[in-house]
Amino acid sequence: MRYVNGLAEIMVTILFAAMVAIGALQVFNRFFFNISLSWSEEFQKYAFIWLVFIAIPLAYNRMAHLRVDSLVGLFPLALQRFLGLFSDVLWLLLGGALVMLTWRIMKVTQFQESPGLGVSMAWVYCGMLVGGAYLVLSVVARLASSRAAGEPS
C-alpha cells in the first residue's frame, strides 16, 4: 500500500504542477500576446477532477478529513471502535458507489469528445473511477491492518 500511496502523491503533485504551469502560461499569453489558449481552461478543469478524486483517499489514509474527535472521545472505548468501523464502512460505500456509478457514466460518454482537448470524456470521468477504487483499496487495507492488530479503526 505504501507504493500505491507514493504513486498517488506523485500523480497529485504532477497534476497540480501542470495546472499551475498551464494557468501561468495562459495568463502570460493573454497579457503579453493578447492570445488565449483554447484548451488551457478545459485541461485545468479535467486535471482538477483527477486531482481531487485521487487526493480523497490520500487524505483518508492520513486521517485528514474533517471529523469531530472531541465528541467521539467522550464515548466509551467500545462505542468509539464501533463509530470508527461505521465511518470506515461509509467510506467503503462511497468508494464502491464512485466505481459503479462512474463506470456507467464512462460507458455513456466514451464516444463524446471534449471540445478543447479532443479527448474522450470517458478519460475525464475515469479519474473518479480511479479515485473510488483507490478509496476502496485504502479502506480495505486499513480495516485489515486494524483487525490484525486488534486496534480500533
C-alpha positions as CSV (number, residue, x, y, z in Angstrom):
1,M,0.0,0.0,0.0
2,R,3.0,2.3,0.6
3,Y,3.9,2.2,-3.1
4,V,0.3,2.9,-4.2
5,N,0.2,5.9,-1.8
6,G,3.6,7.1,-3.1
7,L,2.4,6.9,-6.7
8,A,-0.8,8.8,-5.8
9,E,1.2,11.5,-4.2
10,I,3.4,11.8,-7.3
11,M,0.3,12.0,-9.5
12,V,-1.3,14.7,-7.4
13,T,2.0,16.7,-7.4
14,I,2.3,16.4,-11.2
15,L,-1.3,17.3,-11.8
16,F,-1.0,20.4,-9.5
17,A,2.2,21.5,-11.1
18,A,0.7,21.1,-14.6
19,M,-2.3,23.1,-13.6
20,V,-0.2,25.9,-12.2
21,A,2.2,25.9,-15.3
22,I,-0.6,25.9,-17.8
23,G,-2.5,28.6,-15.9
24,A,0.6,30.7,-15.8
25,L,1.1,30.2,-19.5
26,Q,-2.5,31.2,-20.2
27,V,-2.0,34.4,-18.2
28,F,1.3,35.1,-19.9
29,N,-0.1,34.6,-23.4
30,R,-3.1,36.8,-22.6
31,F,-1.1,39.6,-21.1
32,F,1.8,39.7,-23.4
33,F,0.5,38.4,-26.7
34,N,-3.2,39.0,-26.4
35,I,-3.8,35.4,-27.4
36,S,-5.8,32.9,-25.5
37,L,-5.1,29.2,-25.4
38,S,-8.2,27.3,-26.5
39,W,-7.5,24.2,-24.4
40,S,-6.0,25.5,-21.1
41,E,-9.2,26.1,-19.1
42,E,-10.5,22.7,-20.1
43,F,-7.2,21.0,-19.2
44,Q,-7.3,22.6,-15.8
45,K,-10.9,21.5,-15.1
46,Y,-10.2,17.9,-16.0
47,A,-6.9,17.8,-14.1
48,F,-8.7,19.2,-11.1
49,I,-11.2,16.4,-11.3
50,W,-8.4,13.8,-11.3
51,L,-6.5,15.7,-8.6
52,V,-9.5,15.8,-6.2
53,F,-10.5,12.2,-6.6
54,I,-7.0,10.9,-6.1
55,A,-6.5,13.2,-3.1
56,I,-9.6,12.0,-1.3
57,P,-8.1,8.6,-0.4
58,L,-4.7,10.2,0.3
59,A,-6.5,12.4,2.9
60,Y,-8.4,9.3,4.2
61,N,-5.1,7.5,4.7
62,R,-3.7,10.4,6.7
63,M,-6.9,10.8,8.6
64,A,-7.0,14.4,7.4
65,H,-10.7,14.6,6.6
66,L,-12.9,16.7,8.8
67,R,-14.2,14.8,11.8
68,V,-15.3,15.5,15.4
69,D,-12.8,13.7,17.6
70,S,-13.7,15.7,20.7
71,L,-17.2,14.3,20.7
72,V,-16.2,10.7,19.9
73,G,-13.6,10.8,22.6
74,L,-16.3,11.3,25.2
75,F,-17.9,7.9,24.5
76,P,-16.8,4.5,25.9
77,L,-14.0,2.7,24.0
78,A,-16.4,0.1,22.6
79,L,-18.6,2.8,21.1
80,Q,-15.6,4.7,19.7
81,R,-14.5,1.5,17.9
82,F,-18.0,1.0,16.6
83,L,-18.1,4.6,15.3
84,G,-14.7,4.2,13.7
85,L,-15.9,1.0,12.0
86,F,-19.1,2.7,10.9
87,S,-17.2,5.6,9.4
88,D,-14.9,3.2,7.5
89,V,-18.0,1.3,6.2
90,L,-19.4,4.6,4.9
91,W,-16.1,5.4,3.2
92,L,-16.2,2.0,1.6
93,L,-19.7,2.5,0.4
94,L,-18.7,5.9,-1.1
95,G,-15.7,4.3,-2.9
96,G,-17.9,1.5,-4.2
97,A,-20.6,3.9,-5.4
98,L,-18.0,6.0,-7.2
99,V,-16.7,3.0,-9.0
100,M,-20.0,1.6,-10.0
101,L,-21.7,4.8,-11.0
102,T,-18.7,6.3,-12.8
103,W,-18.4,3.1,-14.8
104,R,-21.9,3.7,-16.0
105,I,-21.1,7.3,-16.9
106,M,-18.0,6.3,-18.7
107,K,-19.9,3.8,-20.9
108,V,-22.3,6.6,-21.9
109,T,-19.6,9.2,-22.6
110,Q,-17.0,7.0,-24.3
111,F,-17.8,8.4,-27.7
112,Q,-18.1,12.1,-26.6
113,E,-15.1,14.3,-27.2
114,S,-14.1,17.3,-25.2
115,P,-14.2,20.4,-27.4
116,G,-10.8,21.9,-26.5
117,L,-8.6,18.9,-26.0
118,G,-10.3,16.4,-28.2
119,V,-10.1,13.5,-25.7
120,S,-12.8,11.1,-24.9
121,M,-14.9,12.3,-22.0
122,A,-14.6,8.8,-20.5
123,W,-11.0,9.6,-19.7
124,V,-12.1,12.7,-17.8
125,Y,-14.6,10.7,-15.7
126,C,-12.0,7.9,-15.3
127,G,-10.4,10.0,-12.6
128,M,-13.5,9.4,-10.4
129,L,-13.3,5.7,-11.0
130,V,-9.6,5.5,-10.2
131,G,-10.2,7.6,-7.1
132,G,-13.1,5.4,-6.0
133,A,-11.1,2.2,-6.5
134,Y,-8.2,3.7,-4.6
135,L,-10.5,4.7,-1.8
136,V,-11.9,1.1,-1.6
137,L,-8.4,-0.3,-1.5
138,S,-7.4,2.2,1.2
139,V,-10.4,1.3,3.4
140,V,-9.9,-2.4,3.0
141,A,-6.2,-2.1,3.8
142,R,-7.0,0.0,7.0
143,L,-9.7,-2.5,8.1
144,A,-7.4,-5.5,7.5
145,S,-4.4,-3.9,9.4
146,S,-6.6,-2.7,12.3
147,R,-8.3,-6.1,12.6
148,A,-4.9,-7.9,12.5
149,A,-3.6,-5.6,15.2
150,G,-6.8,-5.6,17.3
151,E,-7.0,-1.8,17.2
152,P,-9.9,0.5,16.6
153,S,-10.1,1.7,13.0
